[in-house]
């Protein structure tokens, strides 16, 4: 993990995401890029519109990020380098473009998942959009997630589509190895579901791919996918949840319009999304 990118917008959620990103960069002796992508606001007063200079916004952001950069460098000598980028534009587009340019191995983003009806049901999150679209792994950090060593990982999947290539599992295996964490493969199934021959073959595929890697397989019977995952996380003291969105019907259930926010706003541990 040579280069980690952290999206930063000066919010409390971003502060926590940066804390996690810094912890990872220090642990793996990585380069850390702190990226601020902003939009120029158009405030309205009783006297009409007030023009706020793009230059002023960028200058202030750069100044503050340089201060944060100095603190990180002073406190974490193992980090190879820290650089800051401030640009105007759409978060998802700009972030993906910059992360690709920097050959980033991981994007870290925060999400404000404190219980609030407006936040959860109206506003949504740029982090969720990024998790859907980015080909680079994205780690979503809940605002209340504690920054600590990752000791136990849950790879959540189901049988909607049989796994047909090993790339996602190899990535999961990689993260379990670099974090020196226990790996738990979690299948979320409807209550009363009977394993078919096709699903049994999928299980064998997973076992063959993971090989000698230490892991356990669990079956969670729950109609509501997000509730099944959250209950498993709580019961097994999971520190990181991994999902692979491209080839699983699970991700469509997990990150559908109705359940994406439900999981993201209720999980209290980091969520890592992988793409084959």
Secondary structure by P-SEA (a helix, b strand, c coil): ccbbbbbbcccaaaaaaaaaaaaaaaaabbbbbbbbbbccccccccccbbbbbaaaaaaaaaaaaaaaaaaaaaacccccbbbbbbbbccaaaaaaaaaaaacccbbbbbbccccccccccccccaaaaaaaccccbbbbbccccccccccbbbbccccccccccaaaaaaaaaaaaaacbbbbbbbbbcccccccaaaaaaaaaaaaaaccccbbbbbbbcccaaaaaaaaaaaccccbbbbbcccccccccccccccaaaaaaccccbbbbbcc
